Every structure is written in C-alpha cells, then in structure tokens.
C-alpha cells in the first residue's frame, strides 16, 4: 500500500455543530523495504537506503451558536521527510519540512447586508536539512512562527461591496541556525540570530458595479512593520569587517517601516460571454524568502526586514480577456502581466562559503527583480469529456550591482514554460478515467566549477549565478475509477492509478561529484542528478458512509 486517507464529517447536537477531519499517510518506505528484501532494489542502487515519508491531518470543528453567530476551530499539521543514504555516490542527506496551522474564527451577521469575521491564528513552518558529501557535513535549520489577528467587516449597500478592517501578525524567525564541518574541523557560518517583529495594517476596499458593463475595484491598505529586540546589530567598516555591536533589549524597537499599498481593477463586459480586465497592484513584503542558489536542493530561508534589510516592494500590471461559449461548455482566458520588484535579496558568498564571524546581514546583497509573462487557460466543464489545458510562458529575473556588473540573470524559480493538461472521461456506467500531464522548465542553480585548497581550507569556486538548470520536469499519470454497488449508507469506489507512467527520472536535486586528488591539483567537478519517485502503480479503496 502506497498511501491511505481517512476523512469524516460528524454532526453533533441536532446538526448545530460539526466536526470534520481528514488524515493522510504514505507508506513508500514500507514498499522500499519490501523491494530491498525481495532483491528488486540492489545494494548499489541510490534507493537502497533511501526513503520518503509524508503525513498530514486536518481537523475542523464548527458550531452554530445561533442564526447570527458561528464559531470555527481549525487545526492542520503536516510533515515531509526525505532521506537519501547511498554509499555508491558518497552522499547522505535527510530533509524535513513541517507545517502547523491553528485558527479560531468567529462569524457574526448583523443584518442581511452587514457581517463580520474575526480570527485568531498561529502557524509554524520549519525546514531542517542534514547533508554529508565527501568530507563535508552540513546542517541547515530555519523556521518561522506567526501569531495573528484579523478583524474584517463586509457591508453590502446598493451597488457597492465594502470591506474594511485591521490585521496584525507577530513574527519570530530563525533563518540561519546552521552548522558545518570539514575533515572534523568545525566551520563558523556566522552568528545565529532570531528576528522578532510585528506587522500590522488597516485596509478598506470597494467593489463597485458602475453599470451593466463596468465593474470597478479599489482597495487601500496601510502597513506598519516594527522590528523588536532582543537583537545584536553588527557595525562594519568600509572593508566589510565587523568593528562593533549594538545590543537591543527585549521588546526594544529597533526600526519601523510602513506605507500604503493599493489594489485596483476594472472589468468591462464586452458582451455576455466576453469580458476584459485591467489591474494594477502595489505591495510590500516584510519577510523575505531567500534562495540558496549554491545548493541545488529545495532549500529556502525566511529572513525578516531589519535596519540592514529594507522591505521588498512590488508593482504589478495585468490585462486579461475572458470568454465562454454560448454553444459549447468551453471557457477560455488569456492574461498578460508585468511585475517590478525592489530590494531583492541574494546570498553573496553562497551559504556554504559564509565561513566568517559575520552576521547574516553581511552575507546578503540587495538588488531588483522583474517578471513578465502570459497565462492561457482553456476548460471544458460539461459532457462525457471534461478537463482543461493551462500554459504559462514567463520570465523571472534579478539584477544586483555586486553580481556580474548588474547582469540580469534568471531567478531560482524562473520557469519559462509551464504546461498542465487534465482529461477526464466519464461514460455512462460504473467506470470513469482520467489522465494528467505536466511539463515545466527545470529550476536554476549556481554550479560548482572547481575547488581550491587555501591555508588548509577547501573553498568552492562557483560559475555564473544561476547559469545551470535542472533538466525539464515532465510526467504523465493515469487512473481508472470503478464505482462499486451503492447502498443506503455506504458509497465506495476502487481507484487504479499509475504515477509517472513512462518512468521519467525527474531530478530532485543535483550535487557536485568531485573526482581526482586535491593535493596533486587534479580535480574534476561533475554535476550529478538524483531522481526519486519512479513509476508507481497503486490501487486504492475509497468509501463514504
């Protein structure tokens, strides 16, 4: 068995309350164990000591206190664990990603045109990676914890739909709790910092139906961000060396950022089945997602704005055409967009080469970014055959004065081509069939092109920023569903499926394989791909009762 899923909706108190839950779990590790015992997975195989585990659960409890008041409690927790231990490629790694989200929501109806939603929430995201490659041992840890509050009102009056309210989130981030070791020598990756901050805002928006042809939306939000202690701020001289520190106590305000954002759109109904939409949006982001481009692993780090790190700003323009057929159940849309970004972040030395006693701020550089593209979607919603085709052409680029004289280079998640095709076939009878095909350009990374021995330390030499890509990702999945005999209390179905039908070896990551002798100045660095999730047939039984 590859995976299991269990869910239920349980009404309580004459259906005035409801508890819903769902649990999912994979058993790929058990399947791999059986493959090893049966001899299907050989000792030299990359999968011999590897595994993947995933689970998540979701619980929601809702109670209707009275016709105008409702309370909801939601809990979500999930974990992904990937392990690769292979002597054949001299690489051991363990990666863990975890999410936890908890929220309490109160919905109140004042009258038919005025209602409120108030929520309290807590969430945590963490990423842990342990990597052993050749003589290197590296441990990367990062987490972000949030506590949030939001109070939103909606007022329907005439042709207006007004929304307004306040929100606030308290962040705790630890982006660089990392350790490294080379030939039993512990490397200093810099001081471990935690960032404490409060992000608040007031917002108001109006969706106005001007007439039968025009619909206008205008939203305004004022942001307030404050970075608090405890925190140690480094002072650097012109050469980038730390000369002094400033200590901030618990709760002491270090710096404040803020300012307005707007969101606007205009929709014009050309005719009943054809519309055109224009939009313009500005945004500020106070927590930054920084990619470790020197590691071709799915590793990203959350970093807070501070006195040394300004908030990111974004400006987006978009235009789209939306159409549905009067004769056929077909919908189609084309949308074009262009985005500008300011205060983008990048690791300057690479996370593995930050071997000095500086703060994380001193290992970051700041630049700008841009992205643009077109999204095309065609859907068929009724009939024996249904499905959709979605294609996106896009470019996402960055430019930093400290990187190759400001050359525009592709961002880590630049994906020029992204295609998804879903086809469903539902003939009359008990059987139904579906097929999925996905294709996407591989993500970028900065390749290791050489290694040097300087004063007994081994240092990597990197090529141009994000000048290499993983191979393009594509796969096809097929499934067939048999609806079994339905009784008054139970409805069940058997699902036969094949994941990755043509056994495409999509690389999960790339690592540098080093051959030769460093002391004899004879080294060759070759990128090696590691792929997981081959063809996986499965049978599942689902039932509702």
C-alpha positions in Angstrom: 0.0 0.0 0.0 1.4 3.4 -1.0 -0.8 5.7 1.0 -4.0 5.9 3.0 -6.6 8.6 3.6 -9.4 8.8 6.1 -11.9 11.5 6.5 -15.3 12.0 8.1 -18.0 14.7 8.9 -19.6 14.1 12.2 -22.8 16.1 13.0 -23.5 16.9 16.7 -26.3 18.5 18.7 -29.0 18.1 16.1 -26.6 19.3 13.4 -25.9 22.6 15.2 -22.3 21.6 15.3 -20.0 19.6 13.1 -16.6 18.0 13.4 -14.7 17.2 10.2 -11.3 15.5 10.0 -9.0 14.0 7.4 -5.8 12.1 7.7 -3.3 11.2 5.0 -0.2 9.0 5.3 2.3 7.5 2.8 3.8 4.0 3.0 6.5 4.4 0.4 9.2 3.4 3.0 7.4 0.1 3.6 7.3 -0.6 -0.2 11.0 0.2 -0.4 11.7 -2.2 2.5 9.9 -4.9 0.7 11.8 -4.2 -2.5 15.1 -4.5 -0.7 14.1 -7.8 1.0 12.9 -9.2 -2.3 16.1 -8.1 -4.1 14.3 -5.7 -6.5 16.4 -2.8 -5.2 20.1 -3.6 -5.5 22.7 -2.7 -2.9 24.3 -0.2 -5.3 21.0 1.5 -6.1 20.5 5.0 -5.0 17.2 3.9 -3.4 18.8 1.1 -1.3 19.0 3.1 2.0 16.6 5.9 0.9 13.1 6.8 1.8 10.2 9.3 1.8 7.5 9.8 4.3 4.6 12.1 4.4 1.6 12.7 6.7 -0.9 15.4 7.4 -4.1 15.8 9.3 -6.8 18.5 9.3 -9.5 18.9 11.9 -12.3 21.5 11.8 -14.9 22.0 14.5 -17.8 24.3 13.7 -20.7 25.3 15.9 -23.7 27.5 15.0 -24.3 29.3 18.3 -27.4 31.0 16.9 -28.6 32.1 13.5 -26.3 35.1 13.5 -23.2 33.7 15.2 -20.8 30.8 14.2 -17.5 29.6 15.7 -14.9 27.5 13.9 -11.7 25.9 15.1 -9.2 24.5 12.6 -6.0 22.6 13.1 -3.6 21.4 10.4 -0.3 19.7 10.8 1.9 18.1 8.2 5.4 16.7 7.7 7.6 15.6 4.8 10.7 13.6 5.4 13.1 12.7 2.6 16.2 10.5 3.3 19.0 9.5 0.9 21.8 7.4 2.1 23.9 6.0 -0.7 27.5 4.8 -0.5 27.5 4.5 -4.3 27.5 8.3 -4.7 29.1 9.1 -1.3 26.1 11.3 -0.3 23.9 11.1 2.7 21.1 13.6 3.3 17.9 14.0 5.4 15.4 16.8 4.7 12.4 17.6 6.8 9.7 20.1 6.1 6.9 20.8 8.5 3.8 23.0 8.8 1.4 23.6 11.6 -1.6 26.0 11.3 -4.2 26.7 14.1 -7.0 29.2 13.8 -10.2 30.2 15.7 -12.8 32.2 13.6 -16.0 34.0 14.7 -18.5 34.9 12.0 -21.3 37.3 13.0 -24.2 38.5 10.9 -25.6 41.9 12.0 -28.2 42.1 9.2 -28.5 40.9 5.6 -26.1 43.5 4.3 -23.5 43.7 7.1 -21.4 41.0 8.7 -18.1 40.4 10.4 -15.3 37.8 10.5 -12.8 37.8 13.4 -9.9 35.3 13.5 -7.0 34.4 15.8 -4.3 32.2 14.3 -0.9 30.6 15.0 1.3 28.9 12.5 4.8 27.5 12.2 7.0 26.4 9.3 10.3 24.7 9.7 12.9 23.3 7.4 15.8 21.0 8.5 18.5 19.6 6.3 21.5 17.4 7.2 23.9 16.8 4.4 27.1 14.7 4.2 29.1 14.9 0.9 32.7 13.8 0.7 34.4 15.4 3.6 31.7 18.0 4.2 29.0 17.8 6.9 26.3 20.5 6.8 23.2 21.1 8.9 20.8 23.8 7.9 17.8 24.8 10.0 15.3 27.5 9.5 11.8 28.3 11.0 9.2 31.0 11.1 6.4 31.2 13.7 3.5 33.6 13.5 0.7 34.7 15.8 -2.0 36.6 14.0 -5.3 38.5 14.5 -7.7 39.8 11.8 -11.0 41.6 12.1 -12.8 42.1 8.8 -16.2 43.7 8.1 -18.3 43.4 4.9 -21.0 45.9 4.0 -23.4 45.5 1.0 -25.1 48.7 0.1 -26.6 49.5 -3.3 -24.1 48.6 -6.0 -21.2 48.7 -3.5 -19.5 45.9 -1.7 -17.3 47.5 1.0 -14.8 45.6 3.1 -12.6 47.1 5.8 -10.8 46.0 8.9 -7.5 45.6 10.7 -4.9 42.8 10.9 -1.7 42.1 12.9 0.9 39.3 12.9 3.8 38.8 15.3 6.7 37.0 13.6 9.6 35.0 15.1 12.2 33.9 12.5 15.4 31.9 12.8 16.8 31.8 9.3 20.4 30.6 9.8 20.7 28.1 12.7 23.3 26.2 10.7 26.5 24.2 11.3 29.2 22.9 9.0 32.2 20.6 9.4 35.1 19.7 7.0 37.5 16.9 7.9 36.4 17.1 11.5 37.1 20.9 11.6 34.0 22.9 12.6 33.5 25.8 10.3 32.0 29.1 11.5 28.9 30.0 9.5 28.3 33.2 11.4 26.3 34.3 14.4 22.9 32.6 14.9 20.1 35.3 15.0 16.5 35.4 15.8 14.3 38.1 14.5 11.2 39.4 16.3 8.8 41.7 14.5 5.2 42.9 14.4 3.4 43.5 11.1 0.1 45.4 11.2 -2.3 47.0 8.8 -5.6 48.8 8.2 -7.5 48.2 5.0 -10.6 49.3 3.1 -11.8 48.3 -0.3 -14.8 48.9 -2.5 -16.1 46.7 -5.3 -18.5 49.0 -7.3 -20.8 47.8 -10.1 -20.9 51.1 -12.1 -23.4 49.7 -14.6 -24.1 46.5 -16.5 -20.9 46.9 -18.5 -18.4 48.2 -15.9 -17.2 46.8 -12.6 -14.5 48.7 -10.6 -12.5 47.6 -7.6 -10.3 49.8 -5.5 -8.5 48.8 -2.3 -6.2 50.6 0.1 -4.0 49.2 2.9 -1.7 51.0 5.2 1.1 48.8 6.6 3.1 49.2 9.8 6.2 47.0 10.5 8.4 47.1 13.6 11.5 45.1 14.3 12.0 44.5 18.1 14.7 43.1 20.3 16.4 41.1 21.6 18.8 41.5 18.8 22.5 42.2 18.2 23.2 44.6 15.3 26.7 44.5 13.8 28.6 47.6 12.7 31.0 47.2 9.8 33.8 49.3 8.4 34.4 50.1 4.7 36.1 46.7 4.1 33.1 44.8 5.5 34.8 43.8 8.7 32.7 43.9 12.0 34.1 46.6 14.3 31.4 46.9 16.9 27.9 45.7 18.0 24.7 47.3 19.3 22.7 45.3 21.8 18.9 45.8 21.9 16.9 44.5 24.8 13.7 42.5 24.9 10.8 44.5 23.3 13.0 47.4 22.4 12.1 48.9 19.0 14.9 48.8 16.5 13.4 50.2 13.3 10.0 50.9 11.8 8.8 50.6 8.2 5.4 51.4 6.7 3.4 52.9 3.9 0.4 52.4 1.7 -0.5 49.8 -0.8 -3.2 49.9 -3.4 -5.1 47.3 -5.4 -7.3 48.3 -8.3 -9.0 46.6 -11.2 -11.5 47.5 -13.9 -13.7 44.9 -15.7 -15.5 45.7 -18.9 -18.2 43.3 -20.2 -18.0 43.5 -24.0 -20.9 41.1 -24.3 -22.5 38.5 -22.0 -19.8 35.9 -22.7 -16.8 38.1 -23.2 -15.0 40.4 -20.7 -11.8 42.4 -20.5 -10.0 43.1 -17.2 -7.2 45.5 -16.3 -5.5 45.7 -12.9 -2.7 47.5 -11.1 -1.3 46.4 -7.7 1.4 47.6 -5.3 2.7 45.5 -2.4 5.2 45.5 0.4 6.7 42.3 1.8 8.5 42.5 5.2 9.6 38.8 5.4 11.9 37.8 2.6 12.3 34.4 1.0 16.0 34.0 0.1 17.2 31.1 -2.1 20.4 29.3 -1.5 21.3 29.2 -5.2 24.6 27.5 -4.5 22.7 24.4 -3.3 20.6 22.6 -5.9 18.3 21.4 -3.1 14.7 22.6 -2.4 16.0 24.9 0.4 14.8 28.4 1.0 15.2 30.7 4.0 12.8 33.3 5.6 14.6 36.5 6.7 13.0 39.5 8.4 13.3 43.1 7.5 15.7 44.9 9.8 17.8 48.1 10.0 20.1 46.5 7.3 17.3 44.8 5.2 14.6 47.0 3.7 11.1 45.6 2.9 10.6 44.4 -0.7 8.3 46.5 -2.9 6.4 45.2 -5.9 4.4 46.8 -8.7 2.2 44.7 -11.0 0.3 45.5 -14.1 -2.0 42.9 -15.7 -4.5 42.6 -18.5 -6.8 39.7 -19.4 -9.5 38.5 -21.8 -12.1 36.0 -20.5 -14.6 34.2 -22.8 -17.1 31.4 -22.6 -19.0 29.8 -25.4 -22.8 30.1 -25.7 -23.0 26.9 -27.8 -20.4 24.7 -26.0 -19.4 24.3 -22.4 -16.0 25.8 -23.0 -14.2 28.6 -21.1 -11.0 30.3 -22.2 -8.9 33.1 -20.9 -5.6 34.9 -21.7 -3.8 37.1 -19.2 -0.6 39.1 -19.5 1.3 40.5 -16.6 4.4 42.5 -15.7 6.0 42.9 -12.3 8.8 45.1 -10.9 10.5 44.3 -7.6 12.7 46.5 -5.4 15.0 45.4 -2.5 15.5 41.8 -3.7 17.9 39.7 -1.6 20.6 37.2 -2.5 23.3 35.3 -0.7 26.6 37.0 -1.8 29.1 34.3 -0.8 26.8 31.4 -1.0 25.6 29.7 2.2 28.4 27.2 2.2 31.1 29.9 1.8 29.9 32.2 4.6 32.7 30.9 6.9 33.4 34.1 8.8 32.1 35.5 12.1 29.7 38.0 10.5 26.0 38.3 10.8 23.7 37.0 8.1 23.0 40.6 7.1 26.6 40.9 5.9 26.3 37.9 3.6 23.4 39.5 1.7 23.3 41.8 -1.2 20.4 43.9 -2.5 19.1 44.4 -6.0 16.0 44.5 -8.1 13.8 42.0 -10.0 11.3 41.7 -12.7 8.9 39.1 -14.1 6.5 39.0 -17.0 4.6 36.5 -19.0 1.3 35.2 -20.3 -1.2 32.7 -18.9 -3.5 30.7 -21.2 -6.3 28.5 -19.9 -9.0 26.5 -21.8 -11.6 24.5 -19.9 -14.4 22.1 -20.8 -16.8 21.8 -18.0 -19.6 19.5 -19.1 -20.1 16.4 -21.2 -18.6 12.9 -21.4 -15.1 14.5 -21.8 -14.1 17.3 -19.4 -10.8 18.8 -18.5 -8.5 21.8 -19.1 -5.3 22.9 -20.7 -3.2 25.5 -19.0 0.0 27.0 -20.3 2.2 29.8 -18.9 5.1 31.5 -20.5 7.0 33.6 -18.1 10.4 35.1 -17.2 11.6 35.9 -13.7 14.9 37.7 -13.5 17.1 39.5 -10.9 19.9 42.1 -11.1 22.5 43.0 -8.5 25.3 45.5 -8.9 27.6 43.1 -6.9 26.9 40.2 -9.2 28.5 40.3 -12.7 28.2 44.1 -13.0 24.4 44.1 -12.7 23.7 41.4 -15.4 20.1 40.3 -15.4 20.1 36.6 -14.6 17.2 34.1 -14.1 15.8 33.7 -10.6 15.9 30.3 -8.9 12.2 29.6 -9.8 12.3 31.1 -13.3 10.2 28.8 -15.3 9.8 29.9 -19.0 7.4 27.1 -19.8 4.8 25.5 -17.6 2.1 23.2 -19.1 -0.7 21.2 -17.4 -3.2 19.0 -19.2 -6.1 17.2 -17.5 -8.5 15.0 -19.3 -11.5 13.2 -17.7 -13.6 10.6 -19.5 -16.9 9.7 -17.8 -19.0 7.3 -20.0 -22.3 6.1 -18.7 -21.8 3.2 -16.3 -19.6 2.5 -13.3 -16.2 3.4 -14.8 -14.5 6.8 -15.2 -11.0 7.6 -16.4 -8.6 10.5 -16.1 -5.1 11.5 -17.3 -2.7 14.2 -16.2 0.3 15.5 -18.0 2.6 18.2 -16.6 5.7 19.8 -18.0 7.9 22.6 -16.7 11.3 24.1 -17.3 13.9 23.0 -14.7 14.8 25.3 -11.9 18.1 27.2 -11.9 21.1 26.9 -9.6 24.7 28.1 -9.4 27.1 25.3 -10.4 30.3 24.4 -8.6 33.1 24.6 -11.3 36.2 24.0 -9.1 37.7 23.7 -5.6 40.7 25.3 -4.1 43.0 24.5 -1.1 43.9 27.7 0.6 45.7 27.7 4.0 44.3 24.2 4.6 40.7 25.2 3.8 38.8 23.8 0.9 36.8 26.5 -0.9 34.3 26.1 -3.8 34.6 28.1 -7.0 31.2 28.8 -8.5 30.2 29.6 -12.1 27.9 32.4 -13.1 24.8 33.0 -10.9 22.0 30.5 -11.7 23.7 29.7 -15.0 22.8 26.0 -14.7 19.4 24.3 -14.7 17.9 21.0 -13.6 16.5 19.1 -16.6 12.9 19.9 -17.5 10.3 18.2 -15.4 7.5 16.2 -17.0 5.4 13.2 -16.2 2.1 11.5 -17.0 -0.3 10.0 -14.6 -3.3 7.7 -15.4 -6.2 6.5 -13.3 -9.4 4.5 -13.6 -12.2 4.6 -11.1 -14.8 1.8 -10.6 -17.9 2.9 -8.6 -19.0 -0.1 -6.6 -22.5 -1.0 -5.7 -24.1 1.7 -3.6 -26.1 1.0 -0.5 -28.3 3.3 1.5 -25.4 4.0 4.0 -22.2 3.3 2.0 -20.8 4.5 -1.3 -17.4 3.1 -2.2 -15.1 3.1 -5.2 -11.9 1.4 -6.4 -9.2 3.6 -8.0 -6.5 2.1 -10.1 -3.7 4.5 -10.9 -0.2 4.8 -12.2 2.1 7.7 -11.3 4.8 8.6 -13.8 3.6 6.1 -16.4 6.7 6.3 -18.6 9.1 6.2 -15.6 10.6 9.7 -16.2 13.7 10.3 -14.0 13.0 13.8 -12.9 15.9 15.1 -10.8 15.1 16.1 -7.3 18.4 17.8 -6.8 21.9 18.0 -8.2 25.2 17.6 -6.2 28.8 18.2 -7.4 30.7 14.9 -7.7 34.4 15.5 -7.2 37.0 13.1 -8.6 40.8 13.3 -8.6 43.3 14.4 -6.0 43.2 17.9 -4.5 46.8 17.8 -3.2 48.0 17.0 -6.7 45.9 19.8 -8.1 44.0 17.3 -10.2 40.2 17.6 -9.6 37.2 17.3 -11.8 33.8 18.6 -10.6 30.8 17.0 -12.4 27.1 17.7 -11.6 25.3 14.5 -10.7 21.5 14.3 -10.7 19.5 12.4 -8.0 16.0 11.3 -9.0 13.2 9.9 -6.9 9.6 8.8 -7.5 9.8 6.4 -10.4 6.7 4.7 -11.9 4.4 3.9 -9.0 1.3 1.8 -9.7 -1.4 1.8 -6.9 -4.8 0.6 -6.0 -7.0 2.4 -3.5 -10.4 1.9 -2.0 -12.4 4.9 -1.0 -15.7 4.8 0.8 -18.2 7.3 2.1 -20.7 6.4 4.9 
